[in-house]
């Protein structure tokens, strides 16, 4: 007795490959849509934070974080700044406490001191970006190409380089070393830029950007 073993026909294999291709295409498209939504979210966050930064100064005639009468003019329990006209290392965390207590951003923050030379922070101290990084404001030179220190708004880390590039195109010039949005300099983030461009090809997963804020 001969035994015959049936297999897939070419048409069946073609159909399976087509289905796999459609599924993979859907996954890639879905991820692209998710990233685009996150780009819009970051752009909206940055706009809101900048608006709060300016509005706070207009109301209190002081920088958020540096306001020396926060405990009496904003809310009981809010920590006062030292009124030296800059947001220094001890006041970087206070920025968010002052802005939130005054109603310019949502959330509650403890005002703890944070480093001004990296993107690390705690959820209790800094608001988070969509990639589990943290927004920070400090008087620093973290922006690529910065010569003089200034008040910088950092997007936080853990942002894929292709998202940083799309964000840069959306709100600025698409270049990591020019314009108002630039690459964060230091540590692992340096690999996000190559030859004056966002290094999208190498798909770096931990990038950050910096915006210099108006005084």
N, C-alpha and C positions, 0 to 999 in steps of 0.2 A: 504494500500500500504506500503510495507516494503522499507525502504531506506537503501541503502548499502553505506558505506563510505570506499573508497579505501585508502590504505596506501602504504608505501614503502615495497618492498620485501627485503628479506635478501641480495639478490644479489645487489640490488640498494644501500642499506645502506653500503654494503662492498665497492662498487665502490666509494661512496662519501667519506668514511673514508680513502680509498687509496689515493684519490686526495688530501684530506686535509693533509695527511701524507707527500705526495710528495711536497706540497707547503711549509709546515713547514720545511721539510728537505732542500728545496732550499733556504729558508730564512736564516737558520742556516749556510748553506754552503756559501751563499753569504756574510754573516757577517764575517765568518772566512776568506774568501778571501780578504775582505776589510781590516781587521785587519792585515793580512799578508803583504798587500801592504803598510800599514802605518808603519809597523815594518821596512820594507826595506827603506821607506822614511826617518824615524828617523835615521836608521843606516847610510844612505848616508849623511844626514845632519851632523851627528856627525863627520864622516870622513872628510867632507869638512871643518868644523869649525876647527878641529884639524890641518888639513893641512894649513889653513890660519893662525892659531896661530903660527905655527912653521915658516912658510914662512915669515911672518911679521918680526919676530925676526931676521931671516937671512938677510933680506933686510935692516932693520933700526937699528939693534942692540939694540932694546928696545922692551918691552912688548906692545902689542896693548892696548890702554887705558892709558898707563903710559908714552907714548912717549912725551917728552917735546917740540919737534919742529914740531909737526903735522901741525900746521897752515902755516908753511913755507916750509915744505918738502913733505907734502901730498896734501893738498888743502886749499885754502882760506876759512875761516869760520869754519874749523875744530878746536875743542877745544884741547888745550895742556894738557898733563898729568903732574904730579908733579915729575916724575923721581925718585921715591923712591924704584924702583925695585919690587913693588908689585901692584896688581890691588886692590885698597882699595874701600871702599863704594862709594866714590865720583867719582871713575873711572870705575865702573862696567858697566855703560851705555856707557861710552866712548869707550869701547872695540869694540862695533859694529860700532860706527861711524868711528873709525880708520880703521877697517878691510874693511868696505864698501867703504870708501873714497879712500883707497889704491887699491881697485879692487879685494880683496881676497874673498869677499862675495857680493851677490847682495842686492839691497835695499838702502834706505836712512834712517838714524837714527839721532835723535836729541842729543844724548850724555847725556841725563839727568841722574842724580844720581838715583840709585835704591837700595833697601834693599838687603843685602847679606845673610839674615837669612831666607828668604822664597822664593817661586817660582813666586811671583807676578811681573808683569811688564806691560808696555804699548806697544801697537803696534808701536807707534812712536819711541820707544826706543830700543826694543829687537825683534829679528826675532822670528816668531811663529813656533810651532811644529804642526803636523797634527791634534792635538786634541784641538786646541785653547789655548794651553799653550805657554810659552815663554822660549826659550833658554837663559841661563844666564852664565856669567863667573865672578868669584870673588875669592878673597883670603879668604878662609873660612874653616870650619870643618863640612860641611853638609853631608858628606858621612858617612854611617853607619860604625862604628868602627874606624873612623878617630881620631887620638890622636893629631897630629900636623896639623896646618893650612897649606893649599897649594892652588894652583890655581885649582879651580874646575869648570868643565863644567856641568851644570845642564840641564837635558832634558826638563825641564818645567813640570808643573802639568797637571791635567785632563787626564792622561793616565791610562786606565784600567789596573788592576794588571796582567791580563792574557797577555796583550800586553807587559808589562814590563818584564814578565817572558820569553816570546818568544824572545824579544830583547836581554835579558841577555844570553839566550842560543845561539843566533846568533853571538854575538860579544864577549862573555866572558864565564864564567863557570856556569851560571844558578843560582848562589847563590847571595842573596842580601847583604851579609856581607863579601864577599871575592872577590878577583880579581880586575879588573880595573873598572868595572861598579857595583856600589852599590846603595842601596836604599837611598833616601833623608831622612834625619832625621829631624823631627820637625812637629808640627801641625797635620793636618789630615793624613799626609803621614805615620805616625808611624803604623797605622793599616794595612798597606800593607804587613807587615812581621809578621810571626808567627813561633816560634820555629826554627829560622834560615832559613826559606824558604819564597819565595813569596807566600802570602796567596791567592792562586787562588780560593779556594773553596768558600770563602766569597764574591768574585766578587767585590772587592773595585774598585770604579770608578775614584778615584783621587789619582794617585800615580806618583812618579817622581824618576829619577835615577841621579847619579852623577858619572862623570869620572874625575879622578885626571889628570891634564894636565902636560906634560913635561915642565921643565923650559926652 
